[in-house]
Amino acid sequence: GQQVMQIPQYQHVQEGEDFTTYCNSSTTLSNIQWYKQRPGGHPVFLIQLVKSGEVKKQKRLTFQFGEAKKNSSLHITATQTTDVGTYFCAGTGAGSYQLTFGKGTKLSVIP
Amino acid sequence: DTAVSQTPKYLVTQMGNDKSIKCEQNLGHDTMYWYKQDSKKFLKIMFSYNNKELIINETVPNRFSPKSPDKAHLNLHINSLELGDSAVYFCASSQVGLGTEAFFGQGTRLTVV
């Protein structure tokens, strides 16, 4: 079945440092989504990427979808304490209803 | 107005009991899901329903039985609860065909003692 791998599992950064999490799928994806889960909260949708090589930005967050549509990354510039949480990628295979989540990257930001 | 609501938020129960978690979405979505999040925060899909029909059933013990009375509701019934069932269960919904963004409920923290 479809598998989505995400690394690293944990990342501790000093406030102001950059952060990147990477996502790889075993199969070609029709789209990839990113979610953020704050401690004690529920996953909240951030963005969806659909096109090969697509890059989208949301303020300090930059999302990329690989040319082969099998990998993606989320980069945060100059982290802030409000960025704390677990970031999940989630992919949908072609013709599938199933949204498969990566295991998430837990980001801690040290003030 | 909460888009995806699930109840209860917390559930503490003894081993061997049967319990249910309810989920309702008011977004008009066709597809609803149940996810299990364990202590390591891994989100694993359990079931997916599209227009009241089961379309995904991962390798979940048959003690877990989803029920969808209509496309706005997907309830989860668990028989003979075990210690390993302790986790946070999230209900989610999405509209397939218009992008598959999933909206999650607040989660139900189940503790089996």
Interface residues (C-beta under 8 A of the other chain):
Chain A: N31 Q33 Y35 Q37 G41 H42 P43 V44 F45 Q48 T86 F88 A90 T92 Y97 Q98 L99 T100 F101 K103 G104 K106
Chain B: T31 Y33 Y35 K40 K41 F42 L43 K44 I45 S48 N50 I55 I56 F90 A92 S94 V96 G99 T100 E101 A102 F103 F104 G105 Q106 G107
